[in-house]
Amino acid sequence: MTILVTGATGGIGRLVVDALIRRGATGIRALTVNPERAQLPPGVEVARGYVGKPETLSAALEGVERMYLAPVPETAAQALEVARTAGVSRVVDLSGGGHWQEMADAVEASGIPWTHLGPGEFMWNFAMWADEIRADGEVRDPHPEAANAPIDEIDIADVAAAALLEDGHVGKYYDMTGPETLTRAQMLSHIAAALGRDIPMVKISREEAIERLRPGMGEFAEWFVDTHGELVGNPQQPSGVVEEILGRPGTTFAAWARRNVAQFR
């Protein structure tokens, strides 16, 4: 069986490749725009292409039975048509509600049997605090009390690998979270513990937060701040999906902070 992992040098796609290898999968084909610089593990076939340019996919999809589809909503429908024509019999996509709903809709419209992965906030998002921690020794945030259950990207990739390799996942939407609900202040305390020092969180206004984020996020800065504001008094609860599928506990934020502590030094 040949499995195509699209976006294979991206944040989640690269981890999906690793997760498939850990499960003993063979026939892994990795799609990337720059095969010469991909640095993928031995035994992984590297193909040139990009979901955002569906015209580049035909050769990479030859003989492919299953596919992990990275989220590029703008061209998903066209990419899936190429996949359907090539004979792909299962697609596992990173989608969900909100601005990724278009991905899920395109996958279902393609007629290819599907599994949707709908993760909540990635733990890796909190690496955005790194520059502030290094420079100022504190974090400014408008919603220290906002609480959710962020998920480790490795857990997302492990669920993707399970859905690609195992039976019983077709037609399922997996609402994926981490194993615990934490406020943003509590998350910062775990990063501080990993560093072995105190890091205060300073509450700032919504307007100041948007202005601070706008250079990096552009038009999404306001959405990002307000989305977290909605979690104040309405905390996200763990879904338990990762534990159910993988048969192991999901990664805690404290464990993620310890694993990534070098990012904050």
C-alpha positions in Angstrom: 0.0 0.0 0.0 1.3 3.4 -0.9 0.4 6.4 1.3 1.0 9.9 0.2 1.7 12.5 2.9 1.1 16.0 1.5 2.8 19.0 3.1 5.4 16.5 4.3 8.0 19.0 5.4 5.4 21.2 7.1 4.6 21.2 10.8 2.1 18.4 10.9 2.9 16.6 7.7 6.5 15.9 8.7 5.2 14.4 12.0 2.7 12.2 10.1 5.7 10.7 8.2 7.4 10.0 11.5 4.2 8.5 13.0 3.7 6.2 10.1 7.3 5.0 10.4 6.8 4.3 14.1 3.8 2.1 13.2 5.9 0.1 10.7 4.3 1.5 7.6 6.0 1.0 4.3 5.3 2.6 0.9 5.3 6.1 2.4 5.6 8.8 -0.3 6.2 12.4 0.9 5.1 15.4 -1.1 7.2 18.5 -0.9 7.9 21.5 -3.1 11.7 21.0 -2.6 12.7 17.4 -2.6 16.4 18.3 -2.6 16.1 19.9 0.8 13.5 17.6 2.3 15.8 15.6 4.6 13.2 12.9 5.1 14.1 9.5 6.8 15.6 6.7 4.7 13.0 4.6 3.0 10.6 7.4 2.4 10.0 8.2 -1.3 10.1 11.9 -2.0 7.9 13.4 -4.7 7.7 17.0 -5.9 4.4 18.9 -5.7 2.1 21.1 -3.7 -1.6 20.8 -2.8 -1.9 24.5 -3.5 -0.9 23.8 -7.1 -3.1 20.8 -8.1 -1.5 20.6 -11.5 1.7 19.3 -9.8 0.0 16.3 -8.2 -0.7 13.7 -10.9 2.7 12.0 -10.9 2.9 12.0 -7.1 -0.5 10.3 -6.9 0.3 7.4 -9.2 -0.5 4.2 -7.4 -1.5 5.9 -4.2 -4.2 4.3 -2.1 -4.4 6.5 0.9 -3.5 10.2 1.5 -3.0 12.6 4.3 -4.3 16.0 3.0 -2.7 19.1 4.4 -5.1 22.1 4.9 -5.1 24.3 1.8 -8.8 25.2 1.5 -8.4 27.3 -1.6 -7.4 24.4 -3.9 -8.6 21.4 -1.9 -11.5 20.6 -4.3 -9.2 20.6 -7.4 -6.5 18.5 -5.5 -9.1 16.0 -4.5 -10.4 15.6 -8.0 -6.9 14.7 -9.1 -6.7 12.2 -6.2 -10.1 10.7 -7.1 -9.1 10.3 -10.7 -5.8 8.6 -9.6 -7.8 6.0 -7.6 -7.2 7.2 -4.0 -9.5 5.2 -1.7 -9.1 7.0 1.6 -8.2 10.6 2.6 -7.4 11.8 6.1 -7.6 15.5 6.3 -6.8 18.2 8.7 -9.9 20.3 8.8 -12.7 21.1 11.3 -15.0 24.0 11.9 -14.5 27.7 11.4 -12.2 28.8 8.7 -11.3 25.1 7.9 -14.8 24.0 7.3 -14.2 24.6 3.6 -11.7 21.8 3.7 -14.1 19.3 5.3 -16.8 20.3 2.7 -14.4 19.7 -0.2 -13.3 16.3 1.1 -16.9 15.1 1.5 -17.9 16.4 -1.9 -15.0 14.5 -3.6 -16.7 11.1 -2.9 -13.5 9.6 -1.5 -14.0 7.9 1.8 -12.7 10.3 4.5 -11.7 10.9 8.1 -11.7 14.5 9.4 -9.2 15.5 12.0 -10.4 18.6 13.9 -7.8 19.6 16.4 -8.2 22.5 18.8 -5.4 24.9 19.5 -1.9 23.6 18.9 0.4 23.6 21.9 3.0 24.9 19.5 1.1 28.2 19.3 2.5 29.1 22.7 6.0 29.2 21.2 4.9 32.7 20.2 5.6 33.7 23.8 9.3 32.8 23.4 10.6 36.1 22.1 8.8 38.0 24.9 10.1 35.6 27.6 13.7 35.9 26.4 13.6 39.7 26.0 11.4 40.8 28.9 11.0 37.9 31.2 7.2 38.2 31.2 4.2 37.7 28.9 1.6 40.3 28.1 -1.8 38.8 27.4 -5.4 40.1 27.4 -7.0 36.9 28.7 -4.9 35.2 31.3 -8.0 33.4 32.6 -9.1 32.1 29.2 -9.0 28.3 29.4 -8.8 25.5 26.8 -7.3 22.1 26.2 -4.5 22.6 23.6 -3.1 19.5 21.8 0.4 18.4 21.0 1.1 18.2 17.3 2.7 14.7 17.8 -0.6 13.5 19.1 -2.4 14.9 16.0 0.1 13.1 13.8 -0.3 9.8 15.7 -4.1 9.9 15.2 -3.6 10.7 11.5 -1.4 7.6 11.2 -3.9 5.5 13.0 -6.7 6.7 10.6 -4.6 6.0 7.6 -3.5 2.5 8.6 -6.4 1.1 10.7 -10.0 0.1 9.8 -12.9 1.8 11.6 -12.1 5.4 11.0 -13.9 6.1 7.7 -16.7 8.7 8.0 -15.6 9.9 11.4 -14.9 13.5 12.5 -12.5 13.6 15.4 -12.7 16.6 17.7 -9.2 16.5 19.1 -7.9 18.2 22.2 -5.2 17.8 24.8 -5.9 15.9 28.0 -6.5 18.8 30.4 -8.1 22.3 30.5 -5.7 25.0 31.5 -5.9 28.8 31.7 -3.3 30.7 29.7 -1.7 31.8 33.0 -1.4 28.1 34.0 0.2 27.3 30.7 2.8 30.0 31.2 3.5 28.6 34.7 4.4 25.2 33.1 6.8 26.9 30.7 8.3 28.7 33.7 8.6 25.5 35.6 10.5 23.9 32.6 12.8 26.9 32.7 13.2 26.8 36.4 12.2 30.4 37.1 9.2 32.6 37.6 7.6 34.3 34.6 4.7 36.7 35.3 1.7 37.2 33.0 0.8 40.9 32.6 -2.8 41.6 31.6 -3.2 44.1 28.8 -6.2 45.4 26.8 -7.8 43.8 23.8 -6.7 46.7 21.6 -3.0 46.5 22.7 -3.0 42.8 22.2 -4.3 43.1 18.6 -1.7 45.7 17.8 1.1 43.6 19.2 -0.1 40.6 17.1 -0.9 42.4 13.9 2.6 42.5 12.4 2.8 38.7 12.5 -0.9 37.8 12.0 -2.3 40.6 9.9 -6.1 40.4 9.6 -6.2 37.3 11.8 -5.0 39.2 14.9 -8.4 40.4 16.0 -9.9 36.9 15.4 -7.2 35.3 17.4 -7.6 37.6 20.4 -11.4 37.4 20.4 -11.4 33.7 20.0 -9.5 33.4 23.3 -11.8 36.0 24.9 -14.7 33.6 24.2 -13.0 31.0 26.5 -13.2 33.3 29.5 -16.0 31.7 31.6 -16.6 29.1 28.8 -13.6 26.8 29.0 -13.0 24.1 26.4 -13.2 20.6 27.9 -11.0 17.7 26.9 -12.7 15.4 24.3 -10.8 12.2 25.2 -10.5 11.4 21.5 -6.7 11.0 21.5 -6.8 8.6 24.4 -9.6 6.6 22.8 -7.9 6.2 19.5 -4.3 5.8 20.6 -4.9 3.8 23.8 -2.5 6.1 25.7 -2.8 9.4 27.5 -2.5 12.5 25.5 0.5 14.7 26.0 0.2 17.2 28.8 1.2 20.8 28.4 3.9 20.4 31.1 5.5 17.6 29.1 5.3 19.6 25.9 7.0 22.6 27.7 9.8 20.3 29.0 10.3 18.9 25.5 10.5 22.3 23.9 12.2 24.3 26.7 15.1 25.2 24.4 12.7 27.4 22.4 12.2 29.7 25.4 15.8 30.0 26.6 
